[in-house]
Every structure is written in structure tokens, then in C-alpha cells.
Amino acid sequence: MASYLIRRLAMLPFVALGVTLLLFALLQLLSPEMRASLYVKDPRQLSALESVIETYHLRDPFPIQYWTWLKQILVGDLGYSETARMPVAEAIKAFFPATFELALTAFVPTLLVGIWLGTKAAVYQDRPLDHFSRFMAITGYSLPSFVLGLLLLMIFYGRFNILPPGRFSLEADLFIHSANFTPFTGFLLLDSLLNGKLWIFWDALKHLILPAATLFYNSVALLIRITRSSMLEEIHKDYVRTARAKGVEESDVINKHARKNALIPVITSSSLLLVGLLGGVVITETIFNYPGIGRWGVNAAQQLDIAGIMGFALVSATLFVLGNLAADLLYAFVDPRVRLK
Amino acid sequence: MKKLTLTAALFLLSSCGNPQPGEPTAIKNPDTYTYLTISDLDSLDPAWSYDTASHLVIFNVYEPLLGYKGSSTEELVPVIASQVPSTTNGLISPDGLTYTFPIRPGVAFQDGTPLTPEDVKYSLMRFLLQDRAGGPSSLLLEPILGYSSTRDDRGRVMEKAFQEANSRLQVQGDNLVIEIPEPYAPLLSILATWAPSISKQWAISHGDWDGTESTWKEYNNPQKESSYLFEHMNGTGPFMLERWDKKNKEIVLLRNENYWQAPAQLRRVMIKGVNEFTTRKLMLSAGDADTISVERSQLSQLRGIPGVAIIDDLPTIIMSPVVFFTFHINPVGNPHIGSGKLDGKGVPPDFFSDVDVRKGFAYALDYEAFIQDVYQGKGTQATGCIPKTLPGHDPNAPHYNHDLKRAEEHFKQAWGGQVWEKGFHFTLTYNAGNTTRQTLCQILKVNVEKLNPRFKIDIRPVQWSTYLSASQKKMLPMFTLGWAADFPDAHNFVFPMLHSRGNYPAQQGYKNPEIDRLVEQAIAETDPGKRKELYSTILALAYQDVPHLVVLDTVDLRVQRDWVKGWYHNPVLPDSAGGGDFYPIYKDATEM
């Protein structure tokens, strides 16, 4: 297991390098003036782009440009985002925690419910629970997030006046920005607990419920269907029949034998799902006026904020690489054949 | 266990304190006023910012010499000055060239330092001499110095500007005396919203101009973010800046407890950028917002919501939307002009300098469809850039109508026939969240593209502050904006929209020396009849030149919670229908 882990980790820098190379190569399609914002540290420099172009060799051959840029991003200098009106690194630091909280709040129930319901649906094939799971999957797939999100918002906020949009209420907003609150991490749920303010924790959670529910409903469909089909395949295999014949209890047959093997495709799709959620969920964040990285990313793209777009792409790429790594490690955990190869 | 979980869930839901349907909603956040809008701020520097969103905040934190009396656009009241100068009270000299403003004693800045006549002079000097390109300085440069820019035609700073400003603005005891070269009727109206007082000592201590002749040129036409005043405020007004959260597009103002008049009734004012209309609407109906920015096309969705009041038919002194052509587009790193050549894949930087191109667009726009569809008929087609609420408006001024045949004729003549033969491709922009301007762009696109399959227009929303920067840098080939009155006079429309030194022509690179001359002649003209004739001539020349497309004259509307009291409409105040003057506003459910 240790050598497998080392092998996977050793691959990581090469993959990351490949990703940055690809991203930077794409950038070469733009003129040096448009790329210059990647090197700007202060908005005042935006009107003196020619000196930026010279300083950072933007008219030099590709390898020199790439090396100059790589040195910069390695020290966390990603340019200035005009959309966020702050340096890109700061923007990522500011927007990512909100998205992370939302993603996690949606992902954990998605994973638990998806695997549980998928397993049950397979075990009780064509029985009411299976029909219910099918119903959830079909509606989850077919209801776009902007319809579901608005519907939930209209019911729970518009009609019942609970679960409002945004990230926090006015009272919490004022308290968080006062001297009485220390933003230790930027993660509001965590910071509220570290500050001993349970009411802020509850306030933040209330604001997370609807966007998280929207994401949950849209994402759980996939996991239910994958788990179900994978489980159906496994429970009809010989080793399951053998286990049953040996008199192993049915719950052990399902949970310990069949499900562990059925999880491999689930791991792949759930890691991709998590990466997708962490990379920002544009529509959900926009509808709920949630200040996450996705909303920033789409603003940057719409307004051709090159530094913002690159920053966003780098975050997404890094998350994707890490997500794949996590999936690979989990494969090894559930399937010994992977680590022994 | 299951029962317990269910009970706990029900308890949590019930503890949220939601009113039952039909039950009256209690005022949420009774001492905080929340305004949801689509714009973010450009700058908080009163000498730099020249857009409604920024001016709204500046107006409520800083104070000018004079103000308007309630809803009146004619009657003025003293603010920082203790009297409104007039010939009757002797504070305006009989020849109309010397204005004396006694400065109100006992006024202090929010940091506690008392306001002095020297601060008022410094604020006016800074307003005049900072003179950023396309900024508000020309409003006072024209009347006080007699020219509209501190830089000559080649962009060189004029040495004389400091000395002239310094001699025309004089502190005499407790008074500030302004001497102007020629009589200028709207001067007092301009001083009623512009060039508010800042603390000289505070500004200097934070690295701003020290007020001397030796350094003023370093501070002329500065970068937006270069001044401390870009994001910090210290005024004498009823509110103080508590926070400007650029990331979340949110600004919070806190009541100034030591305000020289009584403190405001609202403790806080929160202005938040929420681009999604449905979210704004839901927050208004839930009582989390007190007023929201609304466009007429969205009005039907707000009717019948309990507790929400719609105030319509508010008079305006505004010309919006207007489509502007950039005559000399900045091609450097410009993503909006495609190939940058007239090859069907882009447009050359001087594409719109051909009058036939502009006329083609002018005839292609379906004005009537826009007025009917977006404004539901609430408005009439504009005849020139002077709104009908102002003297100088000419209802018979020539204007363009939707006529695709004539549009085609002009496009065929443009650039010696090359436009029709090769086509073009560029980006037409509007400020994000403004669905009215978005629809206008779409109507224009559809009509132009159906003339010739080689004509291609992309439409792109741009965030407000970025939008302003991009238009100032001449990056937008064609853009939709508007003009709201700085003071109620026709000059405030013809100058910024037609004079080569005005806000828009400076950005567009448009200049017609004859129009410039007539605009200057009209403001110096004291005979109203002759002045009207001059404006008619100007509008006729503008019709020939087509530097922009004016669309309609309309009325404004406001949507608010019915517990909002004290608000009044004055079309000269910044964003009056949504924001305006926060000082008299309070929230009270008992008066409904």
C-alpha cells in the first residue's frame, strides 16, 4: 500500500505541471496585452500594461514566458482579477471557503443517501423502495437546478419566510464584520464554533440548507443509479451465492461482500461529483445569491477577466487532480488488486 | 427514536418564527434600511466618481454647500453654507460674478475635526484640479474657470489652472467667495449636489494632494485607485462609511451620531448588489429588503405582493438607455472588435467614424417595439438628448424612425461599400443585470443581423464598475448607458452628450467644433428664447452626426415595503427612485 501511495504521490507534480502547461498554452491564443493582467499586482498597473509586458517577457518565446509565469504562481501570485476587484489569490481565498462549505453540506448526504438507497434499490429490485429510488433519480435528473432552486426558494423563503438566500442574515453579517468576531479560517461554520457563537453557526446552516438541498437532489440521482446497477451486478455473482450457501447472514452478504465490490464505480463518480461541487456550482450560487467561487468564475468568464478565468481554471484543475488522487487511493483501499499490481 | 427525530425537526422549523400566511409581517431589522440593486460602486472619491451608484453613497456621507428643498428642483436650501446666496441678500454681486458663501459654524467631520472655510476651498480646488478624464470636474471648471478642462487639446496640463482656481476661490473670514468670469445661471444648482466638503487635514495626512501649486499636477487626472479617498470616507453628512465589501458588492453606512442636524432615524443603510431579479423580489416580499431596483418589464411580477408598494409615474430628468458609438476604439488587447479589421471577422478601430455606419444603426433600431415591449407604452420616443421635463427640449427636433430599407441604403454606402460586401463582427455591451438595456441590445442585434447575413453582433453583460472603466478606456465599440441630470438644465445634457470635452464624447472620441461652439454660446445666453433656438440648432446638428442613439423619454418607478416612510422623490438626486436621500427615511408599520 505504501509503495502504491508513493507512486501516486510522485505522479502528482507531473500531472500538475502538465495541467499548467496546457492552460498556459491555451493563453497564447490571446494577445500580450490581454494576458498582461495575469502579472498585475495592483490595479494601478492596468493602465501601464506595456511595462508589464516587458517585465514579464510576454513577447518572448513560449518557454521563457511559461517559466516566468510558473515562478509566479508557485509563490501564489496569480495576477489581479478585475471582476473581484482584488488579487486572484485573495479572491480564491475569499470565495473558496463559502463554496467548500456548500459542497460539503451537499456532498455528505448525497454520498450517504445515494449509496444506501442504491443498495436497497438493488436488494429490493422492483419493489416499492426501488420504484421510489427510480422516481428520485428521474426527477433529480430532469429538474434543472435553476427550476428546483427557485421552486425551493419560493416555497421555503417566499411562502414560509424561513431558509433565506445569501450566506448569512443581516444580524450575522453585522456581527461577523464587527470586532467581536475573529475570522480564523474563513469557513463560517467552523469560525462560528471557534468563536463560540452557536447562533451564527445555526444562521449559516439555515442559509446552506436550500442550496445544499438543490445540489443534493440533482446529484443523488447519479449515485443511486450507479450504486444500484453495480450492486445488481455483484449480487448475482458466484461469490455472493457461495457466501449465501455457506450460511453467511444476508446483511453481511450485502454490506461486507457485495457492496464493497460494488463501490468501485461509485468512488469514481462521487470523486468527480465532489470536484464538480468544489469547483463551484454556478447556477445554484447565482440563484441563492451565494458568494462562492462559481459565481466569481462565471462573472470572470462573461467579462473576459483573464486573470480571474485562469485563477478559476487553476483551482478547478488542482481540485480535479486531487480528486482523482483521492479516488485512486480509495480504489486501493477497497480493491487489493489495485495496490498489488 | 423516529418519533423523537420528527418532533425535533418540527420544533426546529417552528422555532424559525415564520408568520402564517395572511398574518401581518413585522418589520424586519427596524433600524436598518436595505436596498438591493444591480450596480456596484466605481469609487468613493467625490472628485473622481461620476456615476449614479457611487454618487448615491457620496451624497449621503459628504455634504455640498447647498441642497434641494425636498422634491423641488428649483428651490435651494443651505447645507454647509449657512445661507443661499442671492442678489436680494447681497451674497451675489449685482453683476452676477461674485458669490459669497458664509460657512456654517459648528459642523464637524466624522473624525471629529471641525469644518473650516479652508476645507471647503480645498475641496473645491481638489474637485477642479483633479479633473480626471471624463470625470465630473468640468461641471465646475466651466463656470469657475471658464474652460472645461485643465488640459489642452494635446492632453498637456495647463499651468495657469492652479493660479486661476486659487484666485477665484477665496477664504474671507468665515466666508468662501467664488468669483466667476461670466454670469452662469446654474452655478448654485451645481453646488447643490457636487463638490462636497472633505477634510483638508485628513486628506493630506493620508497622502492626498497637499493643496500647493508645486504638487497639483501630480494629482491631475489620476488613477482611480491611487487616492486614499477611493475607498475611505470622512464627511460631515448624516451617514458614515462602515464597510465597503467589494467582493460581495455590499456597502454599509452607519448613522453619524454627531451629525450637526439631528442624527438620522435609521441606524444603518445597506446597499447590496443582487443581480438576479427573482432573488431581489423574494427578499423584498420576505421583508429582508426595503426597496429593490426594478425595471418596468419586471413590474407585473411585483403587483399584489402583500406589504409591497409600487410608486409609479415619478418624473425624471434622465435620458436612458442611450446607445453610444466609439469613434476611435482602443485596439490594444481589445476582445470586443474581433480581428480589428474590416474583413467580416471584426471591425477596424475607426469603424464608427463613418456616418453611414451610424445612420445604418439609427434606422435599424425598432424604437416603437422597444417602448411598447419593455416600457409597456409608458414613454414616448425621444427627440434629441434633452428630456422633455427641461426647457430646451424640442418636441419637433428631427429623429430617426425604424426603417430597414433606409438602414440598408446607409450600410451599402458605408466604407465605400465594403461594410455591405464584407460584413462585420463586434461585441455590443450593457451593464450586467440591466434587462432593459439587454433587451435594447437584442432588438438592435436582431434588426441589424437580418439586413445582411455577414453582419454579426455579440451581446455581452459587463459588471458596472468594469463597464465604466472599459468605456473610459475606449474599449467598447458600442455601448448602452444613460445620463441622469447633475443639475436641472439642458446644458447638463448637451454638454456631457455632445460637447467634445463632455463625459461621453471624450470617451467616444467625437468632436464637432460647431456643436462645441453652440453649446458654449447657449450656456452664456441669458435670453430663454434665444437659448431654446440654440438648443434646437444643436439637436439638428446632432441628428446629422448621430454620435449616439437616444431612445425614449419616460417616467420612473419605485418599489418598496410599505413600512418605509419619509422617502421623497427629487429627480436630481442620485438614483432617486431607488436611493436618493436616506436621511429622512424611517421604518414604521403603524402608519400603514
Contacts between the chains, C-beta under 8 A, distances in Angstrom:
chain1	res1	chain2	res2	distance
A	31	B	333	5.3
A	32	B	333	7.6
A	33	B	332	4.9
A	33	B	333	2.6
A	34	B	333	4.3
A	34	B	335	6.5
A	36	B	333	7.1
A	42	B	225	7.6
A	43	B	223	7.7
A	43	B	224	7.4
A	43	B	225	4.9
A	44	B	223	4.7
A	44	B	225	5.8
A	44	B	226	6.0
A	47	B	223	6.3
A	47	B	473	7.8
A	49	B	332	7.4
A	49	B	333	6.9
A	82	B	466	5.5
A	82	B	469	7.7
A	83	B	463	6.1
A	83	B	466	6.8
A	84	B	246	7.5
A	84	B	247	6.0
A	85	B	246	4.3
A	85	B	247	7.5
A	85	B	465	7.1
A	86	B	246	6.8
A	86	B	247	6.7
A	91	B	247	7.2
A	94	B	247	5.1
A	95	B	247	7.3
A	150	B	278	6.0
A	153	B	278	7.5
A	153	B	279	7.5
A	153	B	282	5.9
A	154	B	282	6.9
A	157	B	282	5.5
A	157	B	286	5.8
A	158	B	282	4.9
A	158	B	285	6.2
A	158	B	286	6.8
A	159	B	21	7.1
A	160	B	18	4.9
A	161	B	18	4.5
A	161	B	19	6.4
A	161	B	25	7.5
A	161	B	286	5.1
A	161	B	287	7.7
A	162	B	13	7.0
A	162	B	16	4.2
A	162	B	18	4.9
A	163	B	16	7.9
A	164	B	283	7.4
A	164	B	286	6.7
A	164	B	288	6.2
A	165	B	279	5.4
A	165	B	282	7.0
A	165	B	283	6.9
A	170	B	28	7.9
A	170	B	29	5.2
A	170	B	32	6.1
A	170	B	34	7.1
A	170	B	270	7.1
A	170	B	288	7.2
A	171	B	29	7.8
A	174	B	252	7.8
A	174	B	268	7.6
A	177	B	243	5.8
A	177	B	245	7.9
A	177	B	252	7.8
A	206	B	16	7.6
A	286	B	275	7.6
A	286	B	276	5.8
A	287	B	276	6.3
A	287	B	278	7.3
A	287	B	279	6.7
A	288	B	279	7.3
A	289	B	274	5.4
A	289	B	276	6.5
A	289	B	279	4.9
A	291	B	247	6.9
A	291	B	248	5.2
A	299	B	432	7.8
A	299	B	463	6.4
A	302	B	432	7.2
A	302	B	460	6.6
A	302	B	461	6.0
A	302	B	462	7.6
A	303	B	432	7.9
A	303	B	460	7.7
A	303	B	461	7.9
A	303	B	462	5.2
A	303	B	463	5.8
A	303	B	466	5.6
A	304	B	335	5.0
A	305	B	466	7.7
